[in-house]
Amino acid sequence: MTSRRTLSEVRHERAANPEFQAAYAETRLRFELGEAVRVRREELGWSQTRLADRAAMRQPAIARFEAGGTTPTLPVLERIAAALGLVLSVELKAVPEAATVKVDPTRRSKGTSGRTATG
């Protein structure tokens, strides 16, 4: 009989994998962007439909964005920011060597960034 592992054990094992680290970092960024948009939209008292109209988008696209389900382009981010009365600011920061992400140009398939973590 095989032994069962807990979710925490599986998560800990996968967290050591560089590809998992890169995918997790990308997902976290998408989630944080979506959350920031949702919070601002709610501060304004707007529905997703109103934001979509102001950003020249459709409501389902706003819903996916807010849920972290899309990787937006800079023009889309600019449209959403402008619609919310915000200015888009993109910043590049140095990270500790252990947390650097290296671009792998050979790994460019739909839904992946081509980035792998090194450490």
C-alpha positions as CSV (number, residue, x, y, z in Angstrom):
1,M,0.0,0.0,0.0
2,T,1.3,3.4,-0.9
3,S,1.6,6.1,1.8
4,R,-0.4,9.3,1.4
5,R,1.2,12.7,1.7
6,T,-0.5,15.8,3.0
7,L,-1.0,18.8,0.9
8,S,1.6,20.6,3.0
9,E,4.2,17.9,2.2
10,V,3.5,18.1,-1.5
11,R,3.6,21.9,-1.5
12,H,6.9,21.8,0.4
13,E,8.4,19.4,-2.1
14,R,7.2,21.4,-5.1
15,A,8.4,24.7,-3.6
16,A,12.0,23.5,-4.1
17,N,11.5,23.1,-7.8
18,P,12.8,26.2,-9.8
19,E,10.0,25.9,-12.4
20,F,7.4,25.9,-9.6
21,Q,9.0,28.9,-8.0
22,A,8.9,30.9,-11.3
23,A,5.2,29.9,-12.0
24,Y,4.3,30.8,-8.4
25,A,5.9,34.2,-8.7
26,E,4.1,34.9,-12.0
27,T,0.8,33.8,-10.6
28,R,1.3,35.9,-7.4
29,L,1.9,39.0,-9.6
30,R,-1.2,38.5,-11.6
31,F,-3.3,38.0,-8.5
32,E,-1.9,41.1,-6.9
33,L,-2.6,43.2,-10.0
34,G,-6.1,41.9,-10.1
35,E,-6.7,42.6,-6.5
36,A,-5.4,46.1,-6.8
37,V,-7.9,46.8,-9.7
38,R,-10.8,45.2,-7.8
39,V,-10.1,47.3,-4.6
40,R,-9.9,50.5,-6.6
41,R,-13.0,49.7,-8.6
42,E,-14.9,49.0,-5.4
43,E,-13.6,52.2,-3.8
44,L,-15.2,54.0,-6.7
45,G,-18.4,52.1,-6.3
46,W,-18.3,50.8,-9.8
47,S,-19.4,47.5,-11.2
48,Q,-17.1,45.4,-13.4
49,T,-19.4,46.4,-16.4
50,R,-18.8,50.1,-15.7
51,L,-15.0,49.6,-15.5
52,A,-15.1,47.5,-18.7
53,D,-17.0,50.3,-20.5
54,R,-14.6,52.9,-19.4
55,A,-11.6,50.8,-20.4
56,A,-13.0,49.7,-23.8
57,M,-13.1,46.1,-22.6
58,R,-15.8,43.5,-21.9
59,Q,-17.0,42.6,-18.4
60,P,-15.8,39.0,-18.5
61,A,-12.3,40.2,-19.3
62,I,-12.4,42.5,-16.2
63,A,-13.6,39.5,-14.2
64,R,-10.8,37.3,-15.4
65,F,-8.3,40.1,-14.8
66,E,-9.5,40.7,-11.2
67,A,-9.3,36.9,-10.5
68,G,-5.7,36.8,-11.7
69,G,-6.6,34.6,-14.6
70,T,-4.9,36.6,-17.4
71,T,-1.4,38.0,-18.1
72,P,-2.2,41.5,-19.2
73,T,-0.2,43.5,-21.7
74,L,1.1,46.9,-20.9
75,P,-1.5,48.6,-23.1
76,V,-4.3,46.8,-21.3
77,L,-2.8,47.8,-17.9
78,E,-2.6,51.4,-19.1
79,R,-6.2,51.4,-20.2
80,I,-7.4,49.9,-16.9
81,A,-5.3,52.3,-14.9
82,A,-6.6,55.3,-16.9
83,A,-10.2,54.2,-16.6
84,L,-9.7,54.0,-12.8
85,G,-8.1,57.5,-12.7
86,L,-4.7,56.0,-12.0
87,V,-1.2,56.2,-13.6
88,L,0.5,52.9,-14.4
89,S,4.0,52.7,-12.9
90,V,6.3,49.8,-13.8
91,E,9.3,49.3,-11.6
92,L,12.3,47.0,-11.9
93,K,14.0,46.2,-8.6
94,A,17.1,44.1,-7.7
95,V,16.3,40.9,-5.9
96,P,18.5,38.8,-3.7
97,E,20.7,36.3,-5.7
98,A,18.8,33.3,-4.2
99,A,15.5,34.6,-5.7
100,T,16.6,35.7,-9.1
101,V,14.6,34.6,-12.1
102,K,16.4,33.7,-15.3
103,V,14.8,33.9,-18.8
104,D,14.9,30.6,-20.7
105,P,14.2,31.7,-24.4
106,T,13.7,28.1,-25.5
107,R,10.6,27.7,-23.3
108,R,8.0,29.9,-24.9
109,S,4.7,28.2,-25.0
110,K,1.2,29.6,-24.5
111,G,0.6,30.3,-20.8
112,T,4.2,30.3,-19.7
113,S,6.6,33.1,-19.3
114,G,9.7,31.3,-20.3
115,R,11.2,32.2,-16.9
116,T,12.8,29.7,-14.5
117,A,14.0,30.5,-11.1
118,T,17.6,29.9,-10.2
119,G,19.1,29.5,-6.8
